[in-house]
């Protein structure tokens, strides 16, 4: 869950704290480029694009999640899904250095793709892999990790931590840590028995 639905909740909440700083960054960057500051309604429009890139990416991720789960398997799909977060973390982490607010928009899109894939494949993987007696409880952990991500995102976004004017790029790039945790832990987990039997036809591995 730490690299799955946790990422959805976490990335949903971390964008709130540095909103004013990112808008200021957009205005400053544009001023340096063309010598003219942005009007307030244009800044609001750019910010709207930045925020809406996340659900747009989520829709894209949700669409590709089904084919990914069948072609690559549940476990491999979740592992490869971390690539989107790594790309997103690099884009947002270096956006201020590169003086490009477009990198933040693209970063939010890739973060959304990760959320869309994980929100679909993680519950599928858990439901198919859990023992029968624990299946209901294990499947519910998807919601628990989403809530945990929302809470931690709010906490880390405090100005005393990473939500300050100088540290907001690190806040947006902090979703790299859960991705690395999942990349380290998930390879030790088994593949979904249902995938092995129905999609791969590998009865021996399934058993």
Protein Blocks (a to p, Z undefined) as FASTA:
>chain_A
ZZmmmmmmmmmmmmmmmmmmmmmmmmmmmmmmnopacdfklmmmmmmmmmmmmmmmmmmm
mmmmmmmmmmnojklmmmmmmmmmmmmmmmmmmmmmnopaklmmmmmmmmmmmmmmmmmm
mmmmmmmmpcfklmmmmmmmmmmmmmmmmmmmmmmmpmklmmpfklmmmmmmmmmmmmmm
mmmmmmmpccdfklmmmmnopaklmZZ
